[in-house]
Each structure stands twice: as C-alpha cells, then as structure tokens.
Amino acid sequence: MNRILVIDDAATVRMYHRKILGDAGWQTDEAINGLEALEKVNNQPCDEPFDLYVVDINMPKMDGYTFVRELRRHAAATQAPVMMVSTEAQSQDTHVAFDAGANCYLVKPAKPQELVLTAALLLGDAQAALKAAEGVRT
C-alpha cells in the first residue's frame, strides 16, 4: 500500500488531504512543518518509505521549499515524488517549487478529484487515476 506524508501547518488542510487521499485507498501520515516531516523521513523504517509527499509552502520552523531541498539532498531518503499544494498562485512560486525539487504544483484549495488524480499519476496507480479521471469528467 502506498504511503503519503501530508505536510501542512493548518490542521484542517491536513485533515482534508488525509481524508481524500485515505478514501482513495492510500495510507497517510502527517507533519505540521518541514522540520517534523524531515524527522519522520529520517525515522521511517527502511522497508516502509513514503511514496509521495504533499507539501504546503508557508509553514513555521521550516517551509515547504526548504523541506524539499533538504529531502532531495538526503541520500538515504527514498526520493519519492513531491506535490506542492499552496495558496501561492504566482508563476514564480511554481518555478521556485520546481527548482527545489518538486514534481508538480497545485493551488489550494485543490479539488478532491484533482488531488487524487495527481497523486495517482505520481504514484503510478493506474486504477486510482482512472477512477479519479472518471470523477473529473462527470
């Protein structure tokens, strides 16, 4: 089963993303900022790495950009895809996210089908992608 780490300082956003991604059939965990997320990455069992990171940008202690840069520098960590999800909607924010090592960028609030479809594509989960794509078309 795919494991997703949701990183956001807002409890309601974490709950929203965990509910949507959990309902799609994935195991989710959460962190309130990049620092806590790095601790979870460093302490995860070798046989249970995270398969996807869903990351906010603006957080205390360590923002999303810094988390992604640190994750990408961390040789021992599984280099899973990173989905940035933020209220920042300027093109420069997208460029900074990609430069940091993110794989995609969604603007909050992400629609449930969009979040699931993007996660499914990044995870290579064809069944979940088809199901989410059907929801987008209706």
Secondary structure as a PSIPRED ss2 file (coil, helix, strand):
# PSIPRED VFORMAT (PSIPRED V4.0)

   1 M C   1.000  0.000  0.000
   2 N C   1.000  0.000  0.000
   3 R E   0.000  0.000  1.000
   4 I E   0.000  0.000  1.000
   5 L E   0.000  0.000  1.000
   6 V E   0.000  0.000  1.000
   7 I E   0.000  0.000  1.000
   8 D C   1.000  0.000  0.000
   9 D C   1.000  0.000  0.000
  10 A C   1.000  0.000  0.000
  11 A H   0.000  1.000  0.000
  12 T H   0.000  1.000  0.000
  13 V H   0.000  1.000  0.000
  14 R H   0.000  1.000  0.000
  15 M H   0.000  1.000  0.000
  16 Y H   0.000  1.000  0.000
  17 H H   0.000  1.000  0.000
  18 R H   0.000  1.000  0.000
  19 K H   0.000  1.000  0.000
  20 I H   0.000  1.000  0.000
  21 L H   0.000  1.000  0.000
  22 G H   0.000  1.000  0.000
  23 D H   0.000  1.000  0.000
  24 A C   1.000  0.000  0.000
  25 G C   1.000  0.000  0.000
  26 W C   1.000  0.000  0.000
  27 Q E   0.000  0.000  1.000
  28 T E   0.000  0.000  1.000
  29 D E   0.000  0.000  1.000
  30 E E   0.000  0.000  1.000
  31 A E   0.000  0.000  1.000
  32 I C   1.000  0.000  0.000
  33 N C   1.000  0.000  0.000
  34 G H   0.000  1.000  0.000
  35 L H   0.000  1.000  0.000
  36 E H   0.000  1.000  0.000
  37 A H   0.000  1.000  0.000
  38 L H   0.000  1.000  0.000
  39 E H   0.000  1.000  0.000
  40 K H   0.000  1.000  0.000
  41 V H   0.000  1.000  0.000
  42 N H   0.000  1.000  0.000
  43 N H   0.000  1.000  0.000
  44 Q C   1.000  0.000  0.000
  45 P C   1.000  0.000  0.000
  46 C C   1.000  0.000  0.000
  47 D C   1.000  0.000  0.000
  48 E C   1.000  0.000  0.000
  49 P C   1.000  0.000  0.000
  50 F C   1.000  0.000  0.000
  51 D C   1.000  0.000  0.000
  52 L E   0.000  0.000  1.000
  53 Y E   0.000  0.000  1.000
  54 V E   0.000  0.000  1.000
  55 V E   0.000  0.000  1.000
  56 D C   1.000  0.000  0.000
  57 I C   1.000  0.000  0.000
  58 N C   1.000  0.000  0.000
  59 M C   1.000  0.000  0.000
  60 P C   1.000  0.000  0.000
  61 K C   1.000  0.000  0.000
  62 M C   1.000  0.000  0.000
  63 D C   1.000  0.000  0.000
  64 G H   0.000  1.000  0.000
  65 Y H   0.000  1.000  0.000
  66 T H   0.000  1.000  0.000
  67 F H   0.000  1.000  0.000
  68 V H   0.000  1.000  0.000
  69 R H   0.000  1.000  0.000
  70 E H   0.000  1.000  0.000
  71 L H   0.000  1.000  0.000
  72 R H   0.000  1.000  0.000
  73 R H   0.000  1.000  0.000
  74 H C   1.000  0.000  0.000
  75 A C   1.000  0.000  0.000
  76 A C   1.000  0.000  0.000
  77 A C   1.000  0.000  0.000
  78 T C   1.000  0.000  0.000
  79 Q C   1.000  0.000  0.000
  80 A C   1.000  0.000  0.000
  81 P C   1.000  0.000  0.000
  82 V E   0.000  0.000  1.000
  83 M E   0.000  0.000  1.000
  84 M E   0.000  0.000  1.000
  85 V E   0.000  0.000  1.000
  86 S E   0.000  0.000  1.000
  87 T C   1.000  0.000  0.000
  88 E C   1.000  0.000  0.000
  89 A C   1.000  0.000  0.000
  90 Q C   1.000  0.000  0.000
  91 S H   0.000  1.000  0.000
  92 Q H   0.000  1.000  0.000
  93 D H   0.000  1.000  0.000
  94 T H   0.000  1.000  0.000
  95 H H   0.000  1.000  0.000
  96 V H   0.000  1.000  0.000
  97 A H   0.000  1.000  0.000
  98 F H   0.000  1.000  0.000
  99 D H   0.000  1.000  0.000
 100 A H   0.000  1.000  0.000
 101 G C   1.000  0.000  0.000
 102 A C   1.000  0.000  0.000
 103 N C   1.000  0.000  0.000
 104 C E   0.000  0.000  1.000
 105 Y E   0.000  0.000  1.000
 106 L E   0.000  0.000  1.000
 107 V E   0.000  0.000  1.000
 108 K C   1.000  0.000  0.000
 109 P C   1.000  0.000  0.000
 110 A C   1.000  0.000  0.000
 111 K C   1.000  0.000  0.000
 112 P H   0.000  1.000  0.000
 113 Q H   0.000  1.000  0.000
 114 E H   0.000  1.000  0.000
 115 L H   0.000  1.000  0.000
 116 V H   0.000  1.000  0.000
 117 L H   0.000  1.000  0.000
 118 T H   0.000  1.000  0.000
 119 A H   0.000  1.000  0.000
 120 A H   0.000  1.000  0.000
 121 L H   0.000  1.000  0.000
 122 L H   0.000  1.000  0.000
 123 L H   0.000  1.000  0.000
 124 G C   1.000  0.000  0.000
 125 D C   1.000  0.000  0.000
 126 A H   0.000  1.000  0.000
 127 Q H   0.000  1.000  0.000
 128 A H   0.000  1.000  0.000
 129 A H   0.000  1.000  0.000
 130 L H   0.000  1.000  0.000
 131 K H   0.000  1.000  0.000
 132 A H   0.000  1.000  0.000
 133 A H   0.000  1.000  0.000
 134 E H   0.000  1.000  0.000
 135 G H   0.000  1.000  0.000
 136 V H   0.000  1.000  0.000
 137 R H   0.000  1.000  0.000
 138 T C   1.000  0.000  0.000
